[in-house]
Amino acid sequence: MTTSHGRLTAFGNQLIEVHLWLREELAALRENIDAYLAGGVRPRELRAHCLAFCSALNRHHTGEDDGAFPELARQHPELRPILEELRRDHRLVEDSLQRLQALVGELDRETDPAEVQRELDSLAALMETHFVYEEKRIVSALNALDAPGWNRSRPEFLRAADTER
């Protein structure tokens, strides 16, 4: 959403949209893994999809850690403890993403499919609790945020796809 001055607005609402997109991407990845386990999708395509999803989620969290959270902390110091909790969540999600990538990378060899399913379930639960908490705690502050550097281009944490600018 932009105003007549070209300024991006409602950063919190945009955050929710990115979270929805990431949830959809995870659901698609889960479907592809299920299809592979049922005899479909080639491992190379599955690895590429996993890598793209993991990269998008990592980019989103890095953008929050490096851009959104410092700006929120500057303008809303009362949010600092919440932002630290969210950063800790990001590290847990990153650990899960690394395990998932390793498991998917070995799927056509010796990885136990049940282990992949467990890691996906764990990642989905982490993401969901993190997203819900984040949305409840910082969306209104993001919507009220005055960040002049974000006026003309979408900040990194609000970019869903690599090509989006």
C-alpha positions as CSV (number, residue, x, y, z in Angstrom):
1,M,0.0,0.0,0.0
2,T,1.4,3.4,-0.9
3,T,0.2,7.0,-0.3
4,S,0.0,9.8,-2.8
5,H,3.6,10.6,-1.8
6,G,4.8,7.1,-2.8
7,R,5.5,6.1,0.9
8,L,5.0,2.5,1.9
9,T,2.5,2.3,4.7
10,A,1.1,-0.3,7.1
11,F,4.3,-2.2,7.5
12,G,2.7,-4.4,10.1
13,N,-0.1,-5.4,7.6
14,Q,2.5,-6.2,5.0
15,L,4.3,-8.3,7.6
16,I,1.2,-10.4,8.0
17,E,1.0,-10.8,4.2
18,V,4.6,-12.1,4.1
19,H,3.8,-14.5,6.9
20,L,0.8,-15.8,5.0
21,W,3.0,-16.3,1.9
22,L,5.6,-18.1,3.9
23,R,2.9,-20.4,5.4
24,E,1.7,-21.2,1.9
25,E,5.2,-21.9,0.7
26,L,5.8,-24.3,3.7
27,A,2.5,-26.0,2.9
28,A,3.6,-26.5,-0.7
29,L,6.9,-27.9,0.4
30,R,5.2,-30.3,2.7
31,E,2.9,-31.4,-0.3
32,N,6.0,-31.9,-2.4
33,I,7.7,-34.0,0.2
34,D,4.6,-36.1,0.7
35,A,4.4,-36.5,-3.1
36,Y,8.1,-37.6,-3.2
37,L,7.5,-40.1,-0.4
38,A,4.5,-41.5,-2.4
39,G,6.8,-42.0,-5.5
40,G,6.5,-38.6,-7.2
41,V,8.6,-35.4,-7.4
42,R,12.3,-35.9,-8.3
43,P,14.7,-35.2,-5.4
44,R,16.5,-32.4,-7.4
45,E,13.2,-30.4,-7.7
46,L,12.4,-31.1,-4.1
47,R,15.9,-29.8,-3.0
48,A,15.5,-26.7,-5.1
49,H,12.1,-25.9,-3.6
50,C,13.4,-26.5,-0.1
51,L,16.4,-24.3,-0.8
52,A,14.1,-21.5,-2.2
53,F,11.8,-21.7,0.8
54,C,14.6,-21.8,3.4
55,S,16.3,-18.9,1.7
56,A,13.1,-16.8,1.7
57,L,12.4,-17.5,5.4
58,N,16.0,-16.7,6.3
59,R,16.0,-13.5,4.3
60,H,12.8,-12.4,6.0
61,H,14.2,-13.1,9.5
62,T,17.6,-11.5,8.7
63,G,15.7,-8.4,7.4
64,E,13.8,-8.2,10.7
65,D,17.0,-8.7,12.8
66,D,19.1,-6.2,10.8
67,G,16.4,-3.6,9.8
68,A,13.0,-3.7,11.4
69,F,13.9,-4.7,14.9
70,P,16.6,-2.0,15.4
71,E,14.2,0.6,14.0
72,L,11.4,-0.6,16.3
73,A,13.8,-0.7,19.3
74,R,14.8,2.9,18.5
75,Q,11.3,4.2,18.2
76,H,9.7,1.9,20.8
77,P,12.2,1.0,23.5
78,E,9.5,-0.8,25.5
79,L,9.5,-3.5,22.7
80,R,13.2,-4.5,23.3
81,P,12.5,-7.6,25.4
82,I,10.0,-8.8,22.8
83,L,12.4,-8.2,20.0
84,E,15.0,-10.2,21.8
85,E,12.6,-13.1,22.2
86,L,11.8,-12.9,18.4
87,R,15.5,-12.9,17.6
88,R,15.9,-16.1,19.8
89,D,13.1,-17.7,17.8
90,H,14.9,-16.7,14.6
91,R,17.9,-18.7,15.7
92,L,15.7,-21.8,16.5
93,V,14.0,-21.5,13.1
94,E,17.4,-21.2,11.4
95,D,18.6,-24.4,13.2
96,S,15.5,-26.2,12.0
97,L,16.0,-24.9,8.4
98,Q,19.6,-26.2,8.4
99,R,18.5,-29.7,9.6
100,L,15.6,-29.7,7.1
101,Q,18.0,-28.8,4.2
102,A,20.4,-31.5,5.2
103,L,17.6,-34.1,5.4
104,V,16.1,-33.2,2.1
105,G,19.5,-33.2,0.5
106,E,19.9,-36.8,1.5
107,L,16.3,-37.9,0.9
108,D,17.1,-40.0,-2.2
109,R,19.8,-41.8,-0.3
110,E,19.6,-42.9,3.3
111,T,17.4,-40.4,5.1
112,D,14.4,-41.8,7.0
113,P,11.3,-40.2,5.6
114,A,9.8,-40.1,9.1
115,E,12.7,-37.9,10.2
116,V,12.0,-35.4,7.4
117,Q,8.3,-35.4,8.5
118,R,9.3,-34.7,12.1
119,E,11.5,-31.9,11.2
120,L,8.8,-30.3,9.0
121,D,6.3,-30.7,11.8
122,S,8.8,-29.0,14.2
123,L,9.5,-26.2,11.7
124,A,5.8,-25.6,11.1
125,A,5.1,-25.4,14.8
126,L,8.0,-23.0,15.4
127,M,7.0,-20.8,12.5
128,E,3.3,-20.7,13.5
129,T,4.0,-19.8,17.2
130,H,6.6,-17.3,16.2
131,F,4.4,-15.6,13.5
132,V,1.4,-15.5,15.8
133,Y,3.4,-14.0,18.7
134,E,5.1,-11.5,16.4
135,E,1.9,-10.4,14.8
136,K,0.2,-9.9,18.2
137,R,3.2,-8.0,19.7
138,I,4.6,-5.8,17.0
139,V,2.2,-5.3,14.1
140,S,0.6,-2.1,15.6
141,A,4.0,-0.6,16.3
142,L,5.1,-1.5,12.7
143,N,2.0,0.1,11.3
144,A,2.8,3.3,13.2
145,L,6.5,3.2,12.4
146,D,8.1,6.3,10.8
147,A,11.0,4.9,8.8
148,P,12.0,7.4,6.1
149,G,14.5,5.0,4.5
150,W,11.6,2.6,3.7
151,N,9.5,5.3,1.9
152,R,10.2,4.3,-1.7
153,S,11.3,0.7,-1.6
154,R,10.1,-2.4,0.3
155,P,12.4,-3.2,3.2
156,E,14.1,-6.6,3.0
157,F,11.9,-8.3,5.7
158,L,8.8,-7.5,3.7
159,R,10.0,-9.0,0.4
160,A,8.4,-12.3,-0.3
161,A,10.3,-13.3,-3.5
162,D,13.9,-12.7,-4.6
163,T,12.7,-10.6,-7.5
164,E,10.5,-8.3,-5.5
165,R,11.8,-4.8,-5.1
